[in-house]
């Protein structure tokens, strides 16, 4: 899902294939959903967003993709070369949904906001830094390099000791603009699971409560929520880590943009390897965890929203959050939460402060260390439990540390350069959001900003 060029081109190149219809609908589902969220949730200029975040994925066939926005009805329709059409609808508190099959239940409503336990991290206006080094680093982070892939940085927020010390926003974006987290959403799913564990409602190391795997003779019965969170469940449900010419037909991508019941789709897949025996990053794992959260909190989108706001978002003072859902009321917890960059920073502060806020424990003791601990078999990349980590020996950690991100850091990370980086040793949280199109999603630039910020901090 990092680069969707193959999703747009393969329907043309492989005309006549049995999977042509699904591949084409993945492309239109992606375009309609993301443009709907940008228009009605983020409220940014849709044509600029389309040009920066959707059109580049179309490559030489982008002219074959069309879209129509109906503001009165709250809908976005995308079409691809007469082969496919998808319609995404805005559902208020549930964000946007691509309509597939039977109509969904009536949308949930936003619950009344509860009190925040986290002191406010900044005033209403963007915080300008007086430090020339940080200012220069932010200038560079928001500057396009001629001949280089698009950077399209839209927001950066730097929080030290619980207060914003510097932030920057691109034109059309501000402190209240909700921004898509892509796979940074997986870290929010981690938090919701942690709350259920603290409440005694979920055991991460018992067989996952998935009805289709209840038979002890089913080899998938051995899969635990821990396996799902660490991406070592063994399920053969595609992969969501890298882009390739097969992505238009990858099950994990079809699940997000073409399935009405995303977790139900993932549940049906067989094992590729024994649980815990290898590592494979796929959104199918996280969608199954998302349905477990739904079922444990009441079985509906409304119950999930009530739980997430009461137990997490409101306590952190996250005021501009939209968690999106599939048609069965399961949150799309692998990729589709939008929140303002400051709200994402507040989420990072929960993990910086060992899972507590305002003297109240939100996550179980030890949960943060568990979340940041390296998963065996992920050593090429450095994956933990819903977070990416610099802890433990991994190729990804070595690269990130060399680039300037400290060894104790861990991060929520999403496609196209969405970052919430937690650095306990420096009492620092850094968020970056945008539409980067390079292979590393502008990680090197983010690391340079972090290195600069650390160099300016007072030494204890």
N, C-alpha and C positions, 0 to 999 in steps of 0.2 A: 504493500500500500504506500510505499515511499514515493514511487514514481509510477504513474498509471498509464504511461505512454502505450505499453502493450495492450492495455484494456481497450484503448480507443482504436488501435490499428488492426488488431487481429480479426475483428469481425469482417473487415474488408479483405484482408489477405487470405482468410480461410473460409470464404463463402462456400456454402454447401456442406460444411461440417455439421455433425449432429448437434454439437454444442454451440452453434452459431448464435441461436436466440438468447441463450443464457449469457454468453460473452457480451453481446450487444447490450443487454439489459443491465449488466454490471456497470458498463460505461455510463448509461443514462441514469441509472440509480445513483451513482457517485455524483454526477453533475447536478442532478435535481436536488438531492439531499443537501449537499454542501452549500449550494447557492441559496436554498431555502433558509438554512441556519444563519448564513451570513446576512441575509436580507431582513429576516424577522426576529432573530435572536440578537445577533451582534449589532444589527442596524447600521452596517457600513454600506458604502456605495456598492451596489451589486455588480455593476459593470467593471469597476476597478477590481473587485474581488475575482470576478470571472476571468479577467485578463491575467491576473497574477497567480491564481491558485488552481484554476481549472483548465484554461486554454493551453498552458504549457504542457499538460499531460497528453494533449492530443497530437502533438508533433505535426507531421505533414498533412494529417487528415482533420485538423481541428476545424476546418471550414465546413465539414460535414456534420458538425454538432451544432444544434440550435437550441435555444431556450426561450421560454416565455414566462414572465413574472406577472401574476395576477394579485395585486396588492389587496384588492377588495375581498377576494376569497381566501387570501393567505395561502397561495399555491405557487409552485414552480414546476413547469413541465419542461423536460429535456427530450430531444429527439436525436437519433443518430441515423443519418443517411437513409431514412425510410425503413430501416430494419427494426428499430425498437423505439419505444416511448416509455418514459417513467414520469410519475407525478409525485412530488413531495408536498405534504400539507403541513402547515404550522398548527400546532396543538397547544399553544400557550405554555403552561408550566412544563409540558413534556417536550418542548422544542419541536423538531420536525420529524416526519415519518414518511418514508416511501410507501405508497399504498400498494400492497400485494395481497391478492386473494380477498377473503372475507373482510368486511370492515372491522376496525378495532373497536374496543369499548369506548364509551365517551371519555374524553381526556380528563386527567386528574387536575386538581387545582393546587396552587401554591399554599401551603399551610401558613398560618400567622407566624411571624418571626418571633423567635424566643430571644432571651437576653444573651449577649455576647460575654464570654469569660475572658476574651483576649483584649487587652488595651489597644486602642486604635493605633495603627502603625504610621499614619501620616494624616495631614489635613486634607481638605478637599481639592487643593491644587497640586499639580505635579511638582515633585521635589527636585529643584535644581541643585546640582552640586557646585560647591565653590572650589573644589580641588581640580586644578588644571589637568592633571594626569588622567583622572577618571573622566573628565569632560572630553578629553581627546580620544580616550578609548571608546566612549559612547558614540562620538562622531564617526569613528571608523566603523563601528558596528552597524550604523545606519547608512553607510555610504556604499553604493554599488561600485564594483571594480570593473572597468571596461574590459570586455572580452571574457570575463569570468561568469560562472553560473549565477543566476539570480539569487540575491540575498534576501531582499524584501523583509527586513526586520521591522516589526510593527510595534513592539513594546519590550522594554527591559526594566526590571525593578530590582534594586539591590537593597537588602535589608540587613542591618548589622545591629546586634544587641536589641532586636525587637522593633527597630525604627527604620523607615526608609531613609537612606542617606543619599540616594540618587535614583532617578528614573527618567526614562525618555519614551516618547510615543511618536509614531509617524502621523502625518496629517490624516484626519478622519478617524483616529483612534484616541482614546483617553483613559482616564483612571477607572471609568465605569464600563468600558467596552468588554463584553464577554467574548472570549477567544477559545476556539476549539483546541482541546488538549491532545487529540488523537491518542496515542498509546500512553500518554501521561495519565489518562483516565484509569489505566490499570492500577496505578498507585492509590487512587481514590477507592477502587474496589478493595484493595488491600486494607485500607482503613475501615471500611464497613465490615469486612470480615473480622478484623481485630476487635471491633466493638461487640460483635456477636460472640466471639470467644470470651471476652471479658465478662459478658453477661451470662456465660454458661450455656449458651444456646447452640454452640457449634464446637466440634472437636476437629481440629485440622488434621489429625493423624488417624482418624477412624475412616471407614469406607465412606466415600462421598454420598450424601443422600440424593441419589439420582435413581428415579423409579425404574428406568430401563436396565439398570445394572444391579437390581436388588438380589437376583439369584446368586447365591454364593458360588455356583458353578460357572457363572459368567466371568471370564478373566478380567473384565473391566470392574468387577466388584472390588478388586484390590486397590483401585484408584482412590486416593485421598484428596481432600481439599488442598493439602500441602503440595501434592503432586501437580494439581491443576495450577496453583499459584506459581510454582517454580518452573512450570513448562516442561515437566518430565513425566507427564501422565502416560505417555506412550500412544495416545490417540492418533490415528492416521487421518487427521482432518486438515491437511494442507499445511502451509507455513506462511507466516505474516511478517517475516523479517526482511527479506530481500526481494527485489523486483527481478523478474525474468520474463521471457517470452511466454511462459506458461501461466502468468498471473490471471489472465482473463478467465482461465478455467480452474483456478485454484479454489478448492472448497472453502477456505477461510475467507476469501474475498467475496465469493458468491453468497456466503452466509450473511454478510453484513449488508449487501446492497440488493439481494434478490430473494431473501427468505422472510416469511411472515413470522415464524417461530424460530429464532436463531439458535437458541439452546436446544430445542427439540431436534433441529437439524444436526447439530454437533453430537448430540447424544447417540445417534444411530451409527456412528463410525466405529470400525473395529480398531483393535490395537495394532500398532506397527512395531512396537517393542514393549517389553515388560515395564510396568510402572516403576520409575526411578532408574531405569537402565540406560537412558540416554536423554538428550535435551532437544526439544523442537519447539520453537517459538510460534505459537498459533493462537489467533483470537478465539478459536473454539474453546480452549481451556477457560478463558476468562468469561465467555458468555455462559458457560455452565456454572461458574461461580456466581455470576450475576443472577441466574435463576435461583440458585440456592439462597442468595440474599432475599430475593423476592418472596420465596416460599417461607423463609424463616421470619419474615416481618409482616406477613398477612396475606400474601398471594396476589396483590394488585399493585399497579403503578402508584396509586394513591398511598397505599401503605408504605411502599418504598420511599416515596418523597417525604412522607411524614417522619419516617425513621431517620432518613439521611439528614433532614434539616434539624430535627430535634436533637439528635445525638452527635452530629458532626458540624454541619455548615453553620448553624446559628451560634453554636458555642465558640466557633472561631471567628464569628463576625463576617462570614462570607455572604455578601449581600447581592451578588450578581452572578448566580449560579443557575445553569440549566443542565439537568441530566436528561439525556434523551432515551427513549424506550422503543422496543419493538412492539408489534401489534398485540402481543400477549401480555404486556405489562412488565416484561423483563428489561431492566436497564441495559443499554448497550455499553456495558462496563469495560469493554476493551478499547474503546476508541471515541466515544461520543459524549463527553461532558464539556460544556463551555463555561468559562468563568473569567472574571476580570483578572489581569495580571497581578493586581494586589491580592485578590482572593486566592489565586494560586500560591502567592508568597505566604499568605497566612496558613495555607495548608502545609507548606514546607516548614513553617515554624512549629507545627505540632510535632513533627519528627525531629526537628532540631532540639526540642524541649522534652525528648524521651517519651512522647505520647501523652503529655499532660498540658493543661492550659488553665491558668488562673487558679492553681492549686487543686484542680480536679483531674483525676486520671481518666483519659478517654480511651487509650489503648492499653492492653495488658502490660504488666511489667515484663521487660525483655522483648516485647514485640518489635521495637525499633531495631534492635540488634539482629533479631531474626529476619526482619525485612531487608536488612543490608548485608546479610551473610551470603557469600558466594554459593551458587548452586553447582554441585558436581556436574561435569560434562558440559558446562557453559563456558569453560576457561578461554575459549577463543574470543568471547565477547565480554564476559564479566557481568552475568545476570544474577540477581538475587531472588527476591520473592515479591514480584510486582514492581521492583525498582532495578535499575542498573547500578553497579557498585564498583568502587575502586578498592574495596577491601578484598583481601585474598589475592592469589597469584593468577592473573589472567592477562591475555594479550590486550584486551580492551582497557583494562585498568592501567597497564604499563603505558599505553599510548596516552590516555587521558592525564595521567600523572606527569608524564614528560611534557605535555602541552601546557600544564600549569594548574590543573585541578588537584587539590591535595589528596593524599592517600586515604584519608578517612571519609572522603566524600561519597555520597550516593545520590541518585537522581531519578526523578520521574522524567521520562523522555518520550516524545512523540514524533511522528513523521513530520517532515518539512521543517524541523528545528524548533520544536516545543520543548522547553526545559524548565524543570524546577530542581535546582541543585542545592543540596543541603550539605553544609561544611561545618560540622560541630566544632572542630578545633579552632575555627575562626569566628564562631558565633554568627555565621553568615548564611543567608539564603539568597540565591540569585535566580530570577526567572527571565526567560527570553521566549518570545512568541513571534511567529512570522511565517513566511512561505519560501524557505531556502530550498534550492533545487540542486545543490552540489551533493556529492556522495556522502559526506559526513554531516549534512544538515547544519552547516556553519558552526560546527563544534569547535573548530580551531579558533574562530573569532571569539566565541563565548569564553573559551579558556583564556584568551589574552585579556579579556575584560576582567575576569576573576583574578588573574595574576596581578594585574594593575591595581585592582582594589585592595588585595591583600598587602601589596607593597606600601599602601598609604595608611594602613591601620596602625594605631598606636601599639607599641610593643609592651607586653605586661612584664 
